[in-house]
Amino acid sequence: MDTFNMIIGLVGGLGLFLYGMKLMGDGLENVAGEKLKIILEKVTSNRIMAVLVGAAVTAIIQSSSATTVMVVGFVNAGLMNLAQAAGVIIGANIGTTVTAQLVAFNLEDIAPIFIAVGAAVIMFSKNKKKRDFGNIVLGFGILFLGLGNMSHAMEPMQNSPMFREFVLMIGDNWVLGIITGLAMTAVLQSSSATTGILIALASTGAINMTVALPVIFGCNIGTCVTALISSIGTNKTARKAALIHLIFNISGTIIFLPLMRPLIHLVESVSPGDITRQVANAHTVFNITNTIVMVPLINYLIIIVNKLIPGDSEVEKIGATYLDDRLLETPVIASGQVIKETIRMANKSKENLEIAMRAFTDNNEDLIKKVYENEKIINALEYDITNYLVKLSKSELSDKERGIVASTFHIVNDIERIGDHAKNIAELSLEKISKNVKYTKDADGETKHIFDYTLNSLTLAIESYETGDKIKAESLIAVEARIDVLEKELRENHIKRLNDGMCNAVAGAIYLDLISNFERIGDHAMNIGEVVLNKYK
């Protein structure tokens, strides 16, 4: 019965610990919001900057595994190269030490205060930022409540003969300790959880640093399992990023094995008599030193993974480039990626409009084929973006992100319709070629005039959406109004040419359909501009 109660207490405490860490991480992530996106966009080929970004992001989202999975997603989406990814992954190991240092504080007695304050803020505050702050405080309290439960549950273990024998085995056999840490972390999918259990055990006096250190080494290797699983089905570069994480952590363990006793002596002298702080400090020293040693060797890590996984990534797929389901774990990043993919789709539609117009003007059938090829890409992008938006809408989103998701559904539809109108113009071009239709110089000049306005409206719409520029969005109103006026004027002019016998009925029908498509494109561009004016709400 004692064993049963101990297991129940341990599992329950672990559940509280993980839930508290998740609540706190989500709250920090929401508070960081746009800053988190800015931090990630600061990643350059500069290794030190990449390491700092990895550490900062991990400290915010409270999980090195989540950061690494996110990096695999970025690499798979083509947003990050292998050198950048390596730096961020290495930095993530430093960021995760923040959690270990945090849980080493003995705050179990005041945890209920944090829980009460956090719950009160969440229940009685209507402000989203205040509720996010409440989640951070509540998560902090639940984390320490869970840690306390684990400590109490594991107190009987120090008197267990079986556990004492196991501890002696690890003390005499560091390989067993590494395997234990690796297995625990692989199962729990969190090195912070393993470190939390170690600290809870240490607080009962059941283990010492000789036992804890090999387990710490093992949990650093075990945290790679999440990223390796996540890399299944990704391109080669993304798989290489996950492999760099594994090689980095294994190399760190190999480097530190001969230095175990000096490291134990160091942390014991810094925090004598405080085993929980010794565990946290050993975790921090190991990861920071490992980073300092390995950062200059990033190029060699890349060479090794290129040998193990030869070849470059596959040819770019027809669908979405920036979207990856792994990024859904961080909604603020995922919503930013949706905007990038939507802009890419919009530019593809704009390109198709220009090609379709050149096909119409030059009677070029090769350009018509190119329009049809691009239309397939536009349709594939609409499908991918819409599906991703559905998944994203089910995530925990801030009010702003929820507004972005809702409005992007409409924007994607408008962009797809613009693509359809470009295809319509290509079809009109084909009809013009097959029926050998000719137009007067006046008609050609008028066509170019309304096309220029239409192209300008689409350019303004895309640029205002990309930058959030309300001035450009407002300027669309006048451009769209001019397109409407032009469409009516050109329709009247062409009917006059028909009456004067300057062109035939077939040419007239094609011309009127053409300017009608331009007018409809202007309407859809205005719809996009209205989204910007309404701040994505």
C-alpha positions in Angstrom: 0.0 0.0 0.0 2.9 2.4 0.8 4.4 1.7 -2.6 1.0 2.4 -4.2 0.5 5.6 -2.3 4.1 6.7 -3.3 3.4 6.0 -7.0 0.1 7.9 -6.9 1.7 10.9 -5.1 4.7 10.9 -7.5 2.4 10.7 -10.6 0.0 13.4 -9.3 2.9 15.7 -8.3 4.5 15.2 -11.7 1.3 16.0 -13.4 0.9 19.2 -11.4 4.6 20.1 -12.0 4.2 19.7 -15.8 0.8 21.5 -15.9 2.2 24.4 -13.9 5.2 24.6 -16.2 2.9 24.6 -19.3 0.6 27.3 -17.8 3.6 29.5 -16.9 5.2 28.9 -20.4 1.9 29.7 -22.2 1.4 32.9 -20.1 5.0 34.0 -20.8 4.6 33.3 -24.5 1.4 35.3 -24.7 2.9 38.2 -22.8 6.0 38.1 -25.1 3.7 37.9 -28.1 5.2 40.1 -30.9 8.5 40.2 -29.1 8.9 36.5 -29.5 8.5 36.8 -33.2 11.0 39.7 -33.2 13.4 37.6 -31.2 13.2 34.7 -33.7 13.5 37.1 -36.7 16.8 38.4 -35.2 18.4 35.0 -36.0 21.2 35.6 -38.5 24.3 33.6 -39.5 26.0 35.1 -36.4 26.4 32.1 -34.1 26.4 34.1 -30.9 23.1 35.8 -31.8 21.6 32.5 -32.7 22.6 30.9 -29.4 21.2 33.9 -27.5 17.9 33.7 -29.4 17.7 29.9 -28.6 18.3 30.6 -24.9 15.8 33.5 -24.8 13.0 31.6 -26.6 13.5 28.5 -24.4 13.4 30.6 -21.2 10.1 32.1 -22.4 8.3 28.9 -23.5 9.9 26.8 -20.7 10.9 23.9 -22.9 14.1 23.1 -24.9 12.2 20.3 -26.6 9.5 22.7 -27.9 12.2 25.1 -29.1 14.0 22.4 -31.0 10.8 21.1 -32.5 10.0 24.7 -33.6 13.5 25.0 -35.2 12.9 21.7 -37.1 9.7 23.3 -38.3 11.4 26.5 -39.4 14.1 24.5 -41.2 11.5 22.3 -42.9 9.7 25.5 -44.0 13.0 26.9 -45.4 13.1 29.8 -43.0 16.3 28.9 -41.3 19.5 27.3 -42.6 21.4 24.6 -40.8 24.0 27.0 -39.2 21.3 29.2 -37.8 19.4 26.1 -36.5 22.5 24.7 -34.9 23.0 27.9 -32.9 19.4 28.1 -31.7 19.4 24.4 -30.7 22.6 24.9 -28.7 21.2 28.0 -27.1 18.0 26.1 -26.1 20.1 23.9 -23.8 21.1 27.1 -21.8 17.5 28.3 -21.7 16.3 25.1 -20.1 18.6 25.7 -17.2 16.4 28.6 -16.1 13.7 26.1 -15.2 16.1 24.0 -13.2 17.3 27.0 -11.3 13.7 28.1 -10.7 12.6 24.8 -9.2 15.7 24.6 -6.9 14.1 27.3 -4.8 12.2 25.8 -1.9 8.9 27.7 -2.3 6.5 24.9 -1.5 5.2 26.7 1.6 4.2 29.9 -0.2 3.0 28.1 -3.4 -0.7 28.4 -2.2 -0.3 32.2 -2.2 0.8 32.2 -5.8 -2.1 29.9 -6.7 -4.6 32.1 -4.9 -3.3 35.3 -6.5 -3.1 33.7 -10.0 -6.6 32.2 -9.8 -8.1 35.5 -8.5 -6.5 37.5 -11.4 -7.8 34.9 -14.0 -11.3 34.8 -12.5 -12.0 38.4 -11.9 -10.0 40.2 -14.7 -11.4 40.8 -18.1 -8.2 42.2 -19.5 -6.3 39.6 -21.6 -2.8 40.7 -20.5 -3.8 40.6 -16.9 -5.2 37.0 -17.4 -1.9 36.0 -19.0 -0.1 37.4 -16.0 -2.5 35.4 -13.8 -1.6 32.3 -15.8 2.1 32.9 -15.1 1.6 33.3 -11.3 -0.9 30.4 -11.1 1.5 28.2 -13.1 4.4 29.2 -10.9 2.4 28.2 -7.8 1.1 24.9 -9.3 4.7 24.0 -10.4 6.0 24.3 -6.8 2.9 22.5 -5.4 3.6 19.6 -7.7 7.3 19.7 -6.7 6.3 19.5 -3.1 4.0 16.6 -3.7 6.7 14.7 -5.5 9.2 15.4 -2.6 6.7 14.1 0.0 5.7 11.1 -2.1 9.4 10.1 -2.5 10.4 10.4 1.2 9.8 6.7 1.9 12.3 5.8 -0.9 15.3 6.8 1.1 14.5 3.9 3.5 13.8 1.4 0.7 16.5 -1.3 0.4 15.8 -1.7 -3.3 16.2 2.0 -4.0 19.4 2.1 -1.9 20.8 -0.7 -4.0 19.8 1.1 -7.2 21.5 4.3 -6.0 24.6 2.4 -5.2 24.6 0.9 -8.7 24.3 4.3 -10.3 27.0 5.6 -8.0 29.4 2.8 -9.2 28.2 2.8 -12.8 27.7 6.1 -14.5 26.5 4.4 -17.7 23.4 3.1 -15.8 22.8 6.7 -14.6 22.9 8.1 -18.1 20.6 5.4 -19.4 18.2 6.1 -16.5 18.1 9.9 -17.3 17.7 9.2 -21.0 14.8 6.8 -20.5 13.0 9.1 -18.0 13.3 12.1 -20.3 12.3 10.1 -23.4 9.2 8.9 -21.7 8.2 12.2 -20.1 9.3 14.2 -23.2 10.8 16.9 -20.9 14.2 17.3 -19.4 12.8 19.8 -17.0 10.5 17.2 -15.6 13.4 14.8 -15.1 15.4 17.5 -13.4 12.4 18.3 -11.3 12.1 14.7 -10.1 15.9 14.7 -9.4 15.5 17.9 -7.3 12.5 16.4 -5.5 14.6 13.3 -4.7 17.6 15.3 -3.6 15.4 17.3 -1.2 14.5 14.1 0.6 18.2 13.2 1.0 17.7 10.1 -1.0 20.5 10.8 -3.6 23.7 12.8 -3.8 25.6 14.5 -6.6 27.5 11.3 -7.6 24.1 9.8 -8.5 22.4 12.9 -9.9 25.1 14.0 -12.3 25.0 11.0 -14.7 21.2 11.2 -14.7 21.5 14.9 -15.7 23.8 13.9 -18.6 21.3 11.3 -19.6 18.3 13.7 -19.5 20.1 16.0 -21.9 20.5 13.2 -24.4 16.9 12.1 -23.8 15.5 15.5 -24.7 16.6 14.9 -28.2 14.0 12.2 -28.7 11.2 14.7 -29.1 13.0 16.5 -31.9 14.0 13.3 -33.6 10.4 12.0 -33.6 9.3 15.4 -34.9 11.8 15.3 -37.8 10.1 12.2 -39.2 8.6 13.1 -42.6 10.5 16.4 -42.9 13.0 17.3 -45.5 16.7 16.3 -45.2 17.8 19.7 -43.8 15.3 19.5 -41.0 16.4 15.9 -40.2 20.0 17.2 -40.1 18.9 19.9 -37.5 17.4 17.2 -35.2 20.6 15.1 -35.6 22.8 18.1 -34.7 20.9 18.3 -31.4 21.6 14.7 -30.6 25.3 14.8 -31.6 25.7 18.1 -29.6 24.3 16.6 -26.4 26.1 13.2 -26.7 29.4 15.1 -27.4 28.8 17.2 -24.3 28.4 14.1 -22.1 31.5 12.5 -23.5 33.5 15.7 -22.9 32.3 15.9 -19.3 32.6 12.3 -18.2 36.3 12.7 -17.2 35.4 15.9 -15.4 32.6 14.5 -13.3 34.5 14.7 -10.0 35.8 18.3 -10.5 32.2 19.4 -11.5 30.8 17.7 -8.3 33.5 19.3 -6.2 32.7 22.7 -7.8 29.0 22.7 -7.2 29.4 21.3 -3.6 31.8 24.1 -2.8 29.5 26.8 -4.2 26.4 25.5 -2.4 27.6 23.4 0.5 24.8 21.4 2.2 22.1 22.4 -0.4 21.8 19.4 -2.7 18.8 20.8 -4.6 20.9 23.9 -5.6 23.8 21.6 -6.4 21.7 19.7 -8.9 20.5 22.9 -10.6 24.0 24.4 -10.7 25.5 21.2 -12.1 22.8 21.3 -14.8 23.7 25.0 -15.6 27.5 24.6 -15.6 27.3 21.5 -17.8 25.1 23.2 -20.4 26.9 26.6 -20.5 30.3 25.0 -20.6 29.2 22.6 -23.3 27.9 25.5 -25.3 31.1 27.5 -25.0 33.1 24.4 -26.2 30.8 23.5 -29.1 29.8 26.8 -30.6 33.2 27.2 -32.4 32.7 23.7 -33.7 29.3 24.3 -35.4 30.8 24.0 -38.9 32.2 20.6 -38.0 28.8 19.5 -36.6 27.3 20.4 -39.9 30.0 18.5 -41.8 29.3 15.4 -39.7 25.5 15.5 -40.3 26.0 16.1 -44.0 28.1 12.9 -44.1 25.5 11.0 -42.1 22.5 12.3 -44.1 24.0 13.1 -47.6 22.3 15.3 -50.1 20.3 18.5 -50.1 16.6 19.0 -49.4 14.1 17.9 -52.0 12.8 20.2 -54.7 10.3 22.7 -53.4 6.8 21.4 -53.2 3.9 23.0 -55.1 2.0 23.9 -51.8 2.8 26.0 -48.8 6.4 26.8 -48.0 6.2 28.6 -44.6 3.6 26.5 -42.9 4.5 23.6 -40.6 2.3 21.8 -38.1 5.1 21.8 -35.5 4.8 25.6 -35.3 1.2 25.3 -34.1 2.6 24.7 -30.6 3.6 28.3 -30.6 0.5 30.1 -32.0 2.1 33.6 -32.1 4.8 32.2 -34.5 2.3 30.1 -36.5 0.0 33.2 -37.1 3.1 35.1 -38.4 3.9 32.2 -40.8 0.3 32.3 -42.1 0.7 35.9 -43.0 3.9 35.2 -44.8 2.3 32.4 -46.8 -0.7 34.5 -47.6 1.6 37.3 -48.9 3.4 34.7 -51.0 0.0 33.6 -52.4 -1.0 37.2 -53.1 2.3 37.9 -55.0 1.8 34.7 -57.0 -1.7 36.0 -58.0 -0.3 39.4 -58.9 2.4 37.7 -61.0 -0.3 35.7 -62.8 -2.3 38.8 -63.6 0.8 40.4 -65.2 1.5 37.2 -67.2 -2.1 36.9 -68.3 -2.1 40.5 -69.5 1.2 40.0 -71.4 -0.4 36.9 -73.0 -3.4 38.9 -74.1 -1.3 41.8 -75.5 1.3 39.6 -77.2 -1.0 36.7 -78.3 1.5 34.3 -76.5 0.2 30.8 -75.9 3.3 29.8 -73.8 2.4 32.5 -71.3 -1.2 31.2 -71.2 0.2 27.8 -70.2 2.3 29.5 -67.5 -0.9 31.1 -66.1 -2.5 27.7 -65.8 0.5 26.3 -64.0 0.5 29.2 -61.5 -3.2 28.8 -61.0 -2.6 25.3 -59.7 -0.1 26.6 -57.2 -2.5 29.3 -56.1 -5.3 26.8 -55.6 -2.9 24.5 -53.6 -1.8 27.4 -51.4 -5.5 28.3 -50.7 -6.1 24.7 -49.7 -3.0 24.5 -47.4 -3.5 27.9 -45.8 -7.2 27.3 -45.1 -6.5 24.0 -43.5 -3.7 25.5 -41.4 -6.0 28.3 -40.3 -8.6 25.7 -39.2 -6.0 24.0 -37.1 -4.6 27.3 -35.8 -8.1 28.5 -34.8 -8.3 25.6 -32.4 -5.2 26.7 -30.5 -5.1 29.1 -27.6 -4.9 32.5 -29.3 -4.7 36.0 -28.1 -7.5 38.4 -29.3 -5.2 39.9 -31.9 -4.2 36.5 -33.3 -7.8 35.3 -33.4 -8.7 38.5 -35.4 -5.8 37.7 -37.8 -7.0 34.2 -38.3 -10.7 35.2 -38.9 -9.7 37.9 -41.4 -7.1 35.8 -43.2 -9.9 33.3 -44.2 -11.5 36.2 -46.1 -8.2 37.5 -47.5 -7.2 34.1 -48.8 -10.6 33.8 -50.6 -10.1 37.2 -52.2 -6.6 36.3 -53.4 -7.9 33.0 -54.8 -10.6 34.9 -56.7 -8.0 37.3 -58.1 -6.2 34.2 -59.3 -9.4 33.0 -61.0 -9.8 36.4 -62.8 -6.2 36.1 -64.0 -7.1 32.7 -65.4 -10.2 34.2 -67.0 -8.0 36.7 -68.8 -5.8 33.9 -70.0 -8.8 32.1 -71.4 -9.9 35.4 -73.1 -6.4 35.6 -74.5 -6.7 32.0 -75.9 -10.1 33.0 -77.5 -8.6 36.1 -78.9 -5.7 34.1 -80.5 -8.0 31.3 -81.9 -10.5 33.8 -83.4 -7.7 36.1 -84.7 -9.2 39.2 -83.0 -7.6 42.6 -83.5 -8.2 45.8 -81.6 -7.8 49.5 -82.5 -4.9 51.5 -81.0 -7.6 53.3 -78.9 -8.9 50.1 -77.5 -5.4 48.8 -76.7 -4.5 52.0 -75.0 -7.6 52.0 -72.9 -7.0 48.3 -71.9 -3.4 49.2 -70.7 -4.8 52.2 -68.8 -7.3 50.2 -66.7 -4.8 47.4 -66.3 -2.2 49.8 -64.8 -4.8 51.0 -62.3 -5.8 47.4 -61.5 -2.2 46.3 -61.0 -1.5 49.4 -58.8 -4.6 48.5 -56.6 -3.3 45.0 -56.2 0.2 46.2 -55.3 -1.1 48.6 -52.8 -3.3 45.9 -51.2 -0.4 43.4 -50.8 2.0 46.1 -49.5 -0.5 47.5 -47.0 -1.3 43.9 -45.8 2.4 43.0 -45.5 3.4 46.1 -43.6 0.1 47.1 -41.9 0.3 50.5 -43.7 -3.1 52.2 -43.3 -2.1 55.1 -45.5 -1.6 52.7 -48.5 -4.8 50.9 -47.6 -6.7 54.2 -47.6 -5.2 55.2 -51.0 -6.9 52.1 -52.4 -10.3 53.7 -52.0 -9.5 56.3 -54.6 -7.8 53.8 -57.0 -10.7 51.4 -56.8 -13.2 54.2 -57.4 -11.2 55.2 -60.5 -11.2 51.6 -61.8 -15.1 51.6 -61.4 -15.4 54.9 -63.4 -12.9 53.6 -66.0 -14.8 50.4 -66.5 -18.0 52.3 -67.2 -16.2 54.8 -69.5 -14.4 52.0 -71.5 -17.6 50.0 -71.8 -19.4 53.1 -73.3 -16.4 53.8 -75.6 -16.3 50.3 -76.9 -20.1 50.1 -77.5 -19.6 53.3 -79.6 -16.8 51.6 -81.6 -19.2 48.6 -82.1 -21.9 50.9 -83.4 -19.4 52.7 -85.7 -18.4 49.3 -87.1 -14.8 49.7 -85.9 -14.8 46.1 -84.4 -17.1 43.1 -84.5 -19.3 41.4 -81.9 -16.8 38.7 -80.9 -14.0 41.3 -80.3 -16.5 43.4 -78.3 -17.6 40.5 -76.1 -13.9 39.6 -75.3 -13.1 43.3 -74.6 -16.0 43.8 -72.2 -15.2 40.6 -70.4 -11.6 41.7 -70.0 -12.4 45.1 -68.4 -15.1 43.4 -66.2 -12.4 41.1 -64.8 -10.2 44.1 -64.1 -13.0 45.8 -62.2 -13.6 42.6 -60.1 -9.9 42.4 -59.3 -10.0 46.0 -58.0 -13.0 45.0 -55.7 -11.0 42.1 -54.2 -8.0 44.3 -53.7 -10.2 46.8 -51.9 -11.5 43.9 -49.6 -7.9 43.2 -48.6 -7.3 46.9 -47.9 -10.4 47.0 -45.7 -8.9 44.3 -43.5 -5.8 46.5 -42.9 -8.0 49.5 -42.1 -9.9 47.3 -39.6 -6.7 46.1 -37.9 -7.3 42.5 -38.8 -10.6 42.5 -36.8 
